[in-house]
Amino acid sequence: MSNERRCSMSDVQQAIEAAVQLRLKTIGEDGPTTPPIDVMDIANRLGIKVEVTPKLKNNIDGFILKKKDEDIPTIYVNKNSSSVRQRFTIAHELGHYWKNHVIDKNSEYGYVDFRNEQSSKGTNYDERWANSFAAELLMPAKFLYIVWASNWSIDKIKKSLEVSDAALGNRLTNLGLLKI
């Protein structure tokens, strides 16, 4: 789906709040509070199948597909991507699901995540929304503010959250913790 509308700050905030809601719904307030967030467990709790497959092209990290007459979609993830990239892709696709899960059973939808120049620009509304959702799901702001104030190293934070340098750098920058 192509949607070149820019994602506003209120849209980003909506994505962040949606990620918090998903964590509360699937993990609960009494669930694990320490990272890393188990995105496979969240998908399982939602009844979403995740298939890690070598059949995707190298420039495709993953996609979500809901077929007509199915209640829930399947997330497909590129087996050739790094484990941290796979985690982000699953979280990103969960964002697409969470935003669209009210679509009726007879509807179809799908989102494909390409690794290309356009995806890096963040100009596609749906992709930017899903990225903001994934960032909050995997790297909760509340956790990052605490560990940043406690002087954790970037490497320690990255390993604790099981995310990439790029994902953590973007998240810390967007939260105003890291100046570039």
Secondary structure, 3 states (H helix, E strand, C coil): CCCCCCCCHHHHHHHHHHHHHHHHHHCCCCCCCCCCCCHHHHHHHCCCEEEEECCCCCCEEEEEEECCCCCCCEEEEECCCCHHHHHHHHHHHHHHHHHHCCCCCCCCEEEEEECCHHHHHCCCHHHHHHHHHHHHHHCCHHHHHHHHHCCCCHHHHHHHHCCCHHHHHHHHHHCCCCCC
